[in-house]
């Protein structure tokens, strides 16, 4: 089992420790949670800032990190479906170094983690999307994979989903998702911890409504029920919190994140970017620094061209679900893929069809509820 999936001493709910069953992942592992939601808006911000950038083009271009996923994975991949749709793996990462260390606490141990992942399916015409969150605590069989440095990692059985990124980075994460779903990922977007907080602050905050009080000292978050305009630090606390909402599970936090991303998308659509050239530049600068892309999107021109097709997708046109899972009978701190239900999801996406409601009925996914809604 990988280092990421090894339980930490003293974390409530982990095997060998004490505490509520749904607090399994602990505080340290929660830090990467929700960061990927920045990537969904980052590309859109670059689009909005794409007009009139002129002399700053090369600086913004130099901000973008990219990885050659196609070269690392080779030809052993699902066939690309030519029906006008696109599938993007959006990942959040925590390198535990630099500004990420300052935000998350803890020493820099040289590792990188990804605790949340979303498959974003853009339907033909790019007027609507389905987003499928993959719980980090899902036990899976990880395939053999080769990272972008050319190192091959042996397959492993019954490991946590997020161990794929820790083991082999972006390429191994994509390989694992493609093996799990049978769907080819057309693009890859990753956002880091500090980038999320900075982007929310550059946007001037994001407005959400909490339907219940949230009090989570671990995430430094204390919000009464009602509308709130969150700063970057508060937003980061919100998407990290698990002990202050719902049943305290990772599944509850995912649903909370899904509500937040809808509010964030609407904030980007409504913000008056062109009224301030400095604000426009600051947003574009922050967004391009925050993301890592696959090599096909690794330039401002490519990112702008691709993201132009996303501008028509509002929050109301985004259908967000969590991958169908059930609690593991052998370990209530882990979840297992509900294969028949999950197959309904993958079949729908392959055929560019809506995800049926029956795909999540009767699963652990439907038990946990968030307490945040878009305004």
C-alpha positions as CSV (number, residue, x, y, z in Angstrom):
1,X,0.0,0.0,0.0
2,X,1.3,3.5,-0.8
3,X,2.5,6.0,1.7
4,X,-0.6,8.2,1.1
5,X,-2.9,5.4,2.1
6,X,-1.0,4.5,5.3
7,X,-3.0,5.5,8.4
8,X,-1.4,8.2,10.6
9,X,-1.1,7.6,14.3
10,X,-3.6,9.6,16.4
11,X,-5.9,10.6,13.6
12,X,-9.5,10.0,14.7
13,X,-11.3,7.2,12.9
14,X,-8.2,5.6,11.3
15,X,-7.5,1.9,12.0
16,X,-5.6,1.7,15.2
17,X,-6.9,5.0,16.6
18,X,-10.1,6.2,18.2
19,X,-12.8,8.5,17.0
20,X,-16.0,8.7,14.8
21,X,-15.9,6.5,11.8
22,X,-16.4,9.2,9.3
23,X,-13.4,11.3,10.4
24,X,-11.1,8.7,8.9
25,X,-9.0,11.0,6.7
26,X,-7.9,13.4,9.4
27,X,-6.8,17.0,9.3
28,X,-3.5,16.6,7.5
29,X,-4.9,14.7,4.6
30,X,-7.8,17.1,4.2
31,X,-5.6,19.9,3.0
32,X,-5.8,19.2,-0.7
33,X,-9.5,19.0,-0.6
34,X,-11.5,21.2,-3.0
35,X,-8.5,22.8,-4.6
36,X,-9.4,21.4,-8.0
37,X,-12.5,23.7,-8.2
38,X,-10.1,26.5,-9.0
39,X,-9.2,24.9,-12.3
40,X,-12.8,24.9,-13.6
41,X,-12.8,28.7,-13.4
42,X,-9.1,29.4,-14.1
43,X,-9.4,28.7,-17.8
44,X,-12.5,30.9,-18.0
45,X,-10.6,33.8,-16.4
46,X,-7.8,33.4,-18.9
47,X,-10.5,33.7,-21.6
48,X,-11.9,36.9,-20.1
49,X,-8.4,38.2,-19.9
50,X,-7.4,37.1,-23.3
51,X,-8.3,40.3,-25.1
52,X,-5.8,43.1,-25.2
53,X,-3.1,41.3,-23.1
54,X,-0.5,42.3,-25.7
55,X,2.9,42.8,-24.0
56,X,2.0,40.6,-21.0
57,X,1.3,37.6,-23.2
58,X,4.7,36.0,-22.8
59,X,4.7,36.4,-19.0
60,X,1.4,34.7,-18.8
61,X,2.5,32.0,-21.2
62,X,5.5,31.4,-18.9
63,X,3.3,31.0,-15.9
64,X,1.7,27.8,-17.2
65,X,3.1,24.4,-16.2
66,X,2.3,21.5,-18.4
67,X,2.9,17.7,-18.5
68,X,3.0,15.4,-21.5
69,X,0.4,12.9,-20.5
70,X,0.0,11.4,-24.0
71,X,3.7,10.5,-24.2
72,X,3.8,9.0,-20.8
73,X,0.7,6.8,-21.3
74,X,1.4,5.7,-24.9
75,X,-1.2,3.8,-26.9
76,X,-2.6,1.6,-24.2
77,X,-5.6,3.8,-23.5
78,X,-9.4,3.8,-24.1
79,X,-10.3,4.8,-27.6
80,X,-11.2,8.5,-28.1
81,X,-15.0,8.8,-28.7
82,X,-15.7,11.1,-31.7
83,X,-19.1,12.4,-30.8
84,X,-18.3,16.1,-30.0
85,X,-17.9,15.6,-26.3
86,X,-14.8,16.0,-24.1
87,X,-13.7,14.5,-20.8
88,X,-11.3,16.4,-18.5
89,X,-9.7,15.1,-15.3
90,X,-9.5,18.0,-12.9
91,X,-7.3,17.4,-9.9
92,X,-6.2,19.4,-6.8
93,X,-2.7,19.0,-5.4
94,X,-0.9,19.8,-2.2
95,X,2.9,19.8,-2.6
96,X,3.5,20.6,1.2
97,X,6.1,23.1,0.3
98,X,6.5,26.9,-0.1
99,X,3.2,28.8,0.3
100,X,1.3,25.6,0.3
101,X,3.1,24.6,3.5
102,X,2.3,28.0,5.0
103,X,-1.4,27.5,4.3
104,X,-1.7,23.9,5.3
105,X,0.8,23.6,8.1
106,X,3.2,20.8,8.6
107,X,6.7,20.3,7.4
108,X,7.7,19.9,3.8
109,X,8.3,16.2,3.2
110,X,8.9,16.5,-0.5
111,X,5.7,14.7,-1.4
112,X,2.7,15.7,-3.4
113,X,-0.9,14.7,-2.7
114,X,-4.2,14.9,-4.5
115,X,-7.2,14.2,-2.3
116,X,-10.0,15.2,-4.7
117,X,-10.6,14.5,-8.3
118,X,-13.4,15.4,-10.7
119,X,-14.2,14.1,-14.2
120,X,-15.7,16.9,-16.1
121,X,-17.7,15.8,-19.1
122,X,-18.5,18.5,-21.7
123,X,-21.5,17.5,-23.8
124,X,-21.5,18.0,-27.6
125,X,-21.9,21.7,-28.3
126,X,-20.3,22.6,-24.9
127,X,-23.6,24.1,-23.5
128,X,-23.8,21.8,-20.5
129,X,-21.6,19.6,-18.4
130,X,-21.7,16.6,-16.0
131,X,-19.2,16.5,-13.2
132,X,-18.4,13.3,-11.4
133,X,-16.4,13.5,-8.1
134,X,-14.2,10.5,-7.1
135,X,-13.9,10.0,-3.4
136,X,-10.2,9.8,-2.3
137,X,-11.0,7.0,0.2
138,X,-12.2,4.6,-2.6
139,X,-10.3,1.3,-2.6
140,X,-9.3,0.4,-6.1
141,X,-6.9,-1.8,-8.0
142,X,-4.3,0.6,-9.5
143,X,-2.9,-0.4,-12.9
144,X,0.8,-0.4,-13.7
145,X,1.7,3.1,-14.9
146,X,4.6,5.1,-16.2
147,X,5.1,8.7,-15.0
148,X,6.3,11.6,-17.1
149,X,9.9,10.9,-16.0
150,X,9.7,7.5,-17.6
151,X,9.6,5.6,-14.3
152,X,7.3,2.6,-14.3
153,X,5.3,1.8,-11.2
154,X,4.0,-1.7,-10.5
155,X,0.2,-2.3,-10.2
156,X,-1.2,-2.5,-6.7
157,X,-4.5,-4.0,-5.4
158,X,-6.9,-2.5,-2.8
159,X,-5.2,0.9,-2.4
160,X,-6.8,4.3,-1.9
161,X,-7.7,6.1,-5.1
162,X,-5.5,9.1,-4.3
163,X,-2.4,7.0,-4.0
164,X,-2.2,7.0,-7.8
165,X,-1.1,10.7,-7.9
166,X,1.3,10.2,-5.0
167,X,2.9,7.2,-6.7
168,X,3.3,8.5,-10.3
169,X,1.9,12.0,-10.5
170,X,-0.5,13.3,-13.2
171,X,0.2,10.4,-15.7
172,X,-0.6,7.7,-13.1
173,X,-3.7,9.6,-12.0
174,X,-5.0,9.7,-15.6
175,X,-4.1,6.1,-16.2
176,X,-6.0,5.1,-13.0
177,X,-9.1,7.0,-13.9
178,X,-9.1,5.6,-17.5
179,X,-8.7,2.1,-16.1
180,X,-11.5,2.7,-13.6
181,X,-14.0,4.2,-16.1
182,X,-13.0,2.9,-19.5
183,X,-13.2,6.5,-20.7
184,X,-10.4,8.4,-22.3
185,X,-9.4,11.7,-20.6
186,X,-9.0,14.3,-23.4
187,X,-7.4,16.9,-21.1
188,X,-5.9,17.3,-17.6
189,X,-6.1,20.3,-15.3
190,X,-4.5,20.6,-11.9
191,X,-4.5,23.4,-9.4
192,X,-2.4,23.9,-6.2
193,X,-3.3,24.8,-2.7
194,X,-2.1,28.4,-2.6
195,X,-3.5,29.1,-6.0
196,X,-7.1,28.4,-4.9
197,X,-6.9,30.9,-2.0
198,X,-5.3,33.6,-4.1
199,X,-7.8,33.3,-6.9
200,X,-10.8,33.7,-4.6
201,X,-9.2,36.8,-3.1
202,X,-8.5,38.2,-6.6
203,X,-12.1,37.7,-7.5
204,X,-13.1,39.7,-4.4
205,X,-14.6,36.8,-2.6
206,X,-17.3,34.3,-3.4
207,X,-20.9,34.5,-2.0
208,X,-22.5,31.3,-0.6
209,X,-25.4,30.6,1.7
210,X,-25.0,28.2,4.6
211,X,-28.2,26.4,5.5
212,X,-26.8,25.4,8.9
213,X,-24.2,26.8,11.3
214,X,-20.7,25.6,10.5
215,X,-18.2,25.4,13.4
216,X,-15.0,23.6,12.6
217,X,-11.9,24.7,14.6
218,X,-9.8,22.3,12.5
219,X,-10.5,24.4,9.4
220,X,-10.6,27.7,11.3
221,X,-14.2,28.2,10.1
222,X,-17.1,29.5,12.1
223,X,-20.2,30.6,10.0
224,X,-23.7,31.2,11.1
225,X,-26.5,30.0,8.8
226,X,-27.2,32.5,6.1
227,X,-25.4,34.3,3.2
228,X,-21.7,35.0,3.4
229,X,-19.1,36.5,1.1
230,X,-16.1,34.3,1.7
231,X,-12.5,35.5,1.6
232,X,-9.9,33.1,0.1
233,X,-8.9,31.8,3.5
234,X,-12.6,31.2,4.4
235,X,-13.3,29.5,1.1
236,X,-10.3,27.3,1.6
237,X,-11.6,26.4,5.1
238,X,-15.1,25.7,3.7
239,X,-14.0,23.3,1.0
240,X,-11.7,21.5,3.5
241,X,-14.1,21.2,6.4
242,X,-15.6,17.8,7.1
243,X,-16.1,17.8,10.9
244,X,-18.4,20.8,10.8
245,X,-21.0,19.7,8.2
246,X,-23.3,16.8,7.5
247,X,-22.2,13.4,8.8
248,X,-18.5,14.4,8.9
249,X,-17.6,12.1,6.1
250,X,-15.5,12.7,3.0
251,X,-18.7,12.2,0.9
252,X,-20.4,15.0,2.7
253,X,-17.5,17.3,2.0
254,X,-17.6,16.5,-1.7
255,X,-21.3,17.6,-1.9
256,X,-20.4,20.8,-0.1
257,X,-17.6,21.4,-2.6
258,X,-20.0,20.8,-5.5
259,X,-22.3,23.5,-4.1
260,X,-19.3,25.9,-3.8
261,X,-18.1,25.4,-7.3
262,X,-21.4,26.4,-8.7
263,X,-21.2,29.6,-6.7
264,X,-17.7,30.2,-7.9
265,X,-18.7,29.7,-11.5
266,X,-21.4,32.3,-11.2
267,X,-19.0,34.7,-9.5
268,X,-16.6,34.5,-12.4
269,X,-19.5,35.0,-14.9
270,X,-20.7,38.1,-13.1
271,X,-17.5,39.9,-12.1
272,X,-16.8,43.1,-13.9
273,X,-13.4,42.3,-15.2
274,X,-13.1,44.9,-17.9
275,X,-13.7,47.9,-15.6
276,X,-10.1,47.5,-14.2
277,X,-7.1,46.6,-16.4
278,X,-5.1,45.9,-13.2
279,X,-7.8,43.5,-11.9
280,X,-7.9,41.9,-15.3
281,X,-4.1,41.3,-15.3
282,X,-4.0,40.2,-11.7
283,X,-6.7,37.6,-12.3
284,X,-5.1,36.3,-15.4
285,X,-1.7,36.2,-13.7
286,X,-3.0,34.3,-10.7
287,X,-5.0,31.9,-12.8
288,X,-2.2,30.9,-15.1
289,X,0.2,30.4,-12.1
290,X,-2.4,28.2,-10.4
291,X,-2.9,25.6,-13.0
292,X,-0.9,22.7,-14.5
293,X,-2.3,21.4,-17.8
294,X,-1.7,18.6,-20.3
295,X,0.7,19.6,-23.0
296,X,-2.1,20.3,-25.5
297,X,-3.3,23.1,-23.3
298,X,0.1,24.3,-22.1
299,X,0.0,27.8,-23.7
300,X,-2.2,30.9,-23.3
301,X,-3.3,30.6,-26.9
302,X,-4.3,26.9,-26.5
303,X,-6.0,27.5,-23.1
304,X,-7.9,30.5,-24.4
305,X,-9.0,28.7,-27.5
306,X,-10.3,25.7,-25.6
307,X,-11.8,27.7,-22.7
308,X,-13.8,29.9,-25.1
309,X,-16.0,26.9,-25.5
310,X,-16.8,26.8,-21.8
311,X,-18.2,30.3,-21.4
312,X,-21.8,29.3,-22.2
313,X,-21.9,26.8,-19.3
314,X,-23.6,28.3,-16.3
315,X,-24.0,26.7,-12.9
316,X,-27.5,25.7,-13.8
317,X,-26.1,23.7,-16.7
318,X,-23.7,21.7,-14.6
319,X,-25.0,18.3,-13.2
320,X,-22.8,17.3,-10.3
321,X,-22.7,13.8,-8.8
322,X,-20.4,11.7,-6.8
323,X,-19.1,8.3,-8.1
324,X,-21.4,5.6,-6.8
325,X,-19.8,3.9,-3.8
326,X,-20.7,1.8,-0.7
327,X,-19.0,1.8,2.7
328,X,-16.5,-1.1,2.9
329,X,-18.0,-3.8,5.3
330,X,-14.4,-4.6,6.4
331,X,-13.5,-1.0,7.1
332,X,-16.1,1.7,7.5
333,X,-13.4,4.4,7.0
334,X,-13.1,3.3,3.3
335,X,-15.5,3.0,0.4
336,X,-15.8,0.6,-2.4
337,X,-17.0,1.2,-6.0
338,X,-20.6,0.2,-6.6
339,X,-19.8,-1.3,-10.0
340,X,-23.3,-1.8,-11.4
341,X,-24.3,1.8,-10.4
342,X,-21.0,3.2,-11.6
343,X,-21.3,1.5,-14.9
344,X,-24.5,3.5,-15.5
345,X,-22.5,6.7,-15.1
346,X,-19.7,5.6,-17.4
347,X,-22.1,4.3,-20.1
348,X,-24.0,7.6,-20.0
349,X,-20.8,9.7,-20.4
350,X,-19.4,7.4,-23.2
351,X,-22.6,7.9,-25.1
352,X,-22.8,11.7,-24.3
353,X,-26.1,11.2,-22.4
354,X,-27.3,12.6,-19.1
355,X,-26.4,10.5,-16.0
356,X,-29.5,8.7,-14.8
357,X,-30.9,9.4,-11.3
358,X,-30.8,5.6,-10.7
359,X,-27.0,5.7,-10.8
360,X,-26.7,7.2,-7.3
361,X,-29.9,5.9,-5.6
362,X,-29.3,3.4,-2.8
363,X,-25.6,4.2,-2.5
364,X,-23.4,5.7,0.2
365,X,-23.1,8.8,-2.0
366,X,-26.7,9.6,-1.4
367,X,-26.4,9.5,2.4
368,X,-24.2,12.6,2.9
369,X,-25.5,16.1,2.4
370,X,-23.7,19.4,2.3
371,X,-25.0,22.5,4.0
372,X,-24.1,25.2,1.4
373,X,-26.0,26.5,-1.6
374,X,-25.2,29.1,-4.3
375,X,-26.9,32.5,-3.8
